[in-house]
Amino acid sequence: MSEFGDFLKPQCIPSKLDNFAVRQAILDALHFHLKDFSGTLFDIGCGYIAILN
């Protein structure tokens, strides 16, 4: 999880304001609906791809 720390704990600082609101909104929505999920969740988004670095 440490490799995704920047995404999972967005900071509201001048250098990151361009994506702070979007990331925070995604996390808020996931936390709100987490109780509705079960089984395996497959993310097909196209954000940061850790395996390519």
DSSP file (Angstrom, degrees, kcal/mol; ACC not computed):
  #  RESIDUE AA STRUCTURE BP1 BP2  ACC     N-H-->O    O-->H-N    N-H-->O    O-->H-N    TCO  KAPPA ALPHA  PHI   PSI    X-CA   Y-CA   Z-CA
    1    1 A M    >         0   0    0      0, 0.0     3,-1.7     0, 0.0     7,-0.2   0.000 360.0 360.0 360.0 -24.0    0.0    0.0    0.0
    2    2 A S  G >   +     0   0    0      1,-0.3     3,-1.3     2,-0.2     4,-0.3   0.813 360.0  60.8 -61.1 -30.0    2.9    2.4    0.6
    3    3 A E  G 3  S+     0   0    0      1,-0.3    -1,-0.3     2,-0.1     3,-0.2   0.714 108.8  43.8 -70.6 -17.9    3.4    2.8   -3.2
    4    4 A F  G X> S+     0   0    0     -3,-1.7     4,-2.6     1,-0.1     3,-0.7   0.228  79.3 111.9-106.6  12.0   -0.1    4.2   -3.4
    5    5 A G  H <> S+     0   0    0     -3,-1.3     4,-1.5     1,-0.3    -1,-0.1   0.848  73.5  55.9 -55.9 -38.7    0.1    6.5   -0.4
    6    6 A D  H 34 S+     0   0    0     -4,-0.3    -1,-0.3    -3,-0.2     5,-0.2   0.860 113.6  41.0 -64.4 -34.2    0.0    9.6   -2.4
    7    7 A F  H <4 S+     0   0    0     -3,-0.7    -2,-0.2     1,-0.2    -1,-0.2   0.893 115.9  48.0 -79.1 -40.7   -3.3    8.6   -4.0
    8    8 A L  H  < S+     0   0    0     -4,-2.6    -2,-0.2     1,-0.3    -1,-0.2   0.639 121.1  36.3 -78.7 -13.7   -4.9    7.2   -0.9
    9    9 A K  S  < S-     0   0    0     -4,-1.5    -1,-0.3    -5,-0.3    -2,-0.1  -0.569  83.7-166.1-134.6  70.7   -4.0   10.2    1.2
   10   10 A P        -     0   0    0      0, 0.0     2,-0.4     0, 0.0    -3,-0.1  -0.279  10.8-140.5 -62.5 142.7   -4.3   13.2   -1.1
   11   11 A Q        -     0   0    0     -5,-0.2     2,-1.4     2,-0.1     9,-0.1  -0.868   6.8-139.5-108.2 137.1   -2.8   16.4    0.2
   12   12 A C        +     0   0    0     -2,-0.4     5,-0.1     8,-0.1     3,-0.0  -0.639  56.4 131.3 -93.9  77.2   -4.4   19.8   -0.3
   13   13 A I  S >  S-     0   0    0     -2,-1.4     3,-2.3     1,-0.1     4,-0.5  -0.906  71.2-104.0-127.0 155.9   -1.3   21.7   -1.0
   14   14 A P  G >  S+     0   0    0      0, 0.0     3,-0.9     0, 0.0     4,-0.2   0.824 118.0  53.9 -50.1 -39.5   -0.6   24.2   -3.9
   15   15 A S  G 3  S+     0   0    0      1,-0.2     3,-0.1     2,-0.1    -3,-0.1   0.626 117.3  36.9 -73.8 -11.1    1.5   21.7   -5.9
   16   16 A K  G X> S+     0   0    0     -3,-2.3     4,-1.1     1,-0.1     3,-1.1   0.217  80.1 106.6-124.5  14.2   -1.3   19.1   -5.9
   17   17 A L  H <>  +     0   0    0     -3,-0.9     4,-0.6    -4,-0.5    -2,-0.1   0.760  67.3  72.8 -66.8 -23.8   -4.4   21.2   -6.2
   18   18 A D  H 34 S+     0   0    0     -4,-0.2    -1,-0.2     1,-0.2     4,-0.1   0.802 116.9  16.1 -62.9 -28.9   -5.0   20.1   -9.8
   19   19 A N  H <> S+     0   0    0     -3,-1.1     4,-2.4     2,-0.1     5,-0.3   0.393  98.4  96.3-125.4   3.3   -6.1   16.6   -8.7
   20   20 A F  H  X S+     0   0    0     -4,-1.1     4,-2.8     1,-0.2     5,-0.2   0.945  87.3  47.0 -59.3 -50.5   -6.8   16.9   -5.0
   21   21 A A  H  X S+     0   0    0     -4,-0.6     4,-2.2     1,-0.2    -1,-0.2   0.885 113.9  48.0 -62.5 -39.8  -10.6   17.4   -5.4
   22   22 A V  H  > S+     0   0    0      2,-0.2     4,-2.2     1,-0.2    -1,-0.2   0.946 114.4  44.8 -66.8 -48.4  -11.0   14.5   -7.8
   23   23 A R  H  X S+     0   0    0     -4,-2.4     4,-2.4     1,-0.2    -2,-0.2   0.912 114.1  49.7 -63.1 -41.8   -9.0   12.0   -5.8
   24   24 A Q  H  X S+     0   0    0     -4,-2.8     4,-2.7    -5,-0.3    -1,-0.2   0.900 109.9  51.3 -64.9 -39.4  -10.7   13.0   -2.6
   25   25 A A  H  X S+     0   0    0     -4,-2.2     4,-2.3    -5,-0.2    -1,-0.2   0.902 110.1  49.5 -64.0 -41.0  -14.1   12.6   -4.2
   26   26 A I  H  X S+     0   0    0     -4,-2.2     4,-2.4     2,-0.2    -2,-0.2   0.938 113.2  46.2 -62.2 -47.1  -13.2    9.1   -5.4
   27   27 A L  H  X S+     0   0    0     -4,-2.4     4,-2.6     1,-0.2     5,-0.2   0.904 111.8  51.1 -64.4 -41.1  -12.0    8.1   -2.0
   28   28 A D  H  X S+     0   0    0     -4,-2.7     4,-2.2     1,-0.2    -1,-0.2   0.921 111.5  47.8 -61.6 -43.4  -15.1    9.6   -0.3
   29   29 A A  H  X S+     0   0    0     -4,-2.3     4,-2.1     2,-0.2    -2,-0.2   0.910 112.3  49.3 -64.8 -42.1  -17.4    7.7   -2.7
   30   30 A L  H  X S+     0   0    0     -4,-2.4     4,-1.0     1,-0.2    -2,-0.2   0.924 111.6  48.3 -63.8 -44.0  -15.5    4.4   -2.2
   31   31 A H  H  < S+     0   0    0     -4,-2.6     4,-0.4     1,-0.2     3,-0.4   0.899 111.7  50.6 -63.2 -38.9  -15.7    4.8    1.6
   32   32 A F  H  < S+     0   0    0     -4,-2.2     3,-0.3     1,-0.2    -1,-0.2   0.887 120.1  34.4 -64.8 -39.3  -19.4    5.6    1.5
   33   33 A H  H >X S+     0   0    0     -4,-2.1     3,-2.1     1,-0.2     4,-0.6   0.397  85.9 103.5 -99.0   2.3  -20.2    2.5   -0.7
   34   34 A L  G >< S+     0   0    0     -4,-1.0     3,-1.3    -3,-0.4    -1,-0.2   0.844  75.9  60.2 -55.2 -35.9  -17.6    0.1    0.7
   35   35 A K  G 34 S+     0   0    0     -4,-0.4    -1,-0.3    -3,-0.3    -2,-0.1   0.725  99.8  57.9 -65.1 -20.3  -20.3   -1.7    2.7
   36   36 A D  G <4 S+     0   0    0     -3,-2.1    -1,-0.2    -4,-0.0     2,-0.2   0.606  90.9  88.5 -85.8 -12.7  -22.1   -2.5   -0.6
   37   37 A F    <<  +     0   0    0     -3,-1.3     2,-0.3    -4,-0.6     4,-0.1  -0.581  48.0 163.2 -88.1 148.2  -19.1   -4.3   -2.1
   38   38 A S        +     0   0    0     -2,-0.2     2,-0.2     2,-0.1    -2,-0.0  -0.975  46.4  14.3-153.7 161.2  -18.3   -8.0   -1.7
   39   39 A G  S    S-     0   0    0     -2,-0.3     2,-0.5     2,-0.1    -2,-0.0  -0.477 110.3 -15.3  75.8-144.4  -16.2  -10.6   -3.5
   40   40 A T        -     0   0    0     -2,-0.2     2,-0.5     2,-0.0    -2,-0.1  -0.835  56.8-154.9-103.1 131.2  -13.5   -9.4   -5.8
   41   41 A L        -     0   0    0     -2,-0.5     2,-0.6    -4,-0.1    -2,-0.1  -0.918   6.8-159.7-106.0 125.0  -13.4   -5.9   -7.2
   42   42 A F        -     0   0    0     -2,-0.5     2,-0.6     2,-0.0    -2,-0.0  -0.917   5.0-153.4-109.0 117.6  -11.6   -5.4  -10.5
   43   43 A D        +     0   0    0     -2,-0.6    -2,-0.0     1,-0.1     0, 0.0  -0.796  16.8 176.5 -92.0 118.6  -10.5   -1.9  -11.3
   44   44 A I        +     0   0    0     -2,-0.6    -1,-0.1     2,-0.0    -2,-0.0   0.119  37.4 128.7-107.3  20.5  -10.2   -1.2  -15.0
   45   45 A G        -     0   0    0      1,-0.1     2,-0.1     0, 0.0    -2,-0.0  -0.087  58.5-132.0 -66.9 172.4   -9.3    2.4  -14.7
   46   46 A C        +     0   0    0      3,-0.0     3,-0.1     0, 0.0    -1,-0.1  -0.486  61.2 113.6-129.6  63.4   -6.3    3.9  -16.4
   47   47 A G  S    S-     0   0    0      1,-0.3     2,-0.2    -2,-0.1     0, 0.0   0.203  76.0  -8.9-100.7-136.0   -4.4    5.9  -13.7
   48   48 A Y        -     0   0    0      1,-0.1     2,-0.8   -44,-0.0    -1,-0.3  -0.454  61.6-153.2 -65.0 130.1   -1.0    5.2  -12.3
   49   49 A I    >   -     0   0    0     -2,-0.2     3,-1.4     1,-0.2     4,-0.3  -0.851  11.0-174.2-112.6  96.3    0.3    1.8  -13.5
   50   50 A A  G >  S+     0   0    0     -2,-0.8     3,-1.4     1,-0.3    -1,-0.2   0.828  78.9  60.7 -60.6 -35.8    2.7    0.6  -10.8
   51   51 A I  G 3  S+     0   0    0      1,-0.3    -1,-0.3     2,-0.2    -2,-0.0   0.661  98.1  59.3 -71.7 -13.4    3.8   -2.5  -12.8
   52   52 A L  G <         0   0    0     -3,-1.4    -1,-0.3     1,-0.2    -2,-0.2   0.532 360.0 360.0 -90.8  -5.4    5.2   -0.4  -15.6
   53   53 A N    <         0   0    0     -3,-1.4    -1,-0.2    -4,-0.3    -2,-0.2   0.413 360.0 360.0-105.1 360.0    7.6    1.5  -13.4
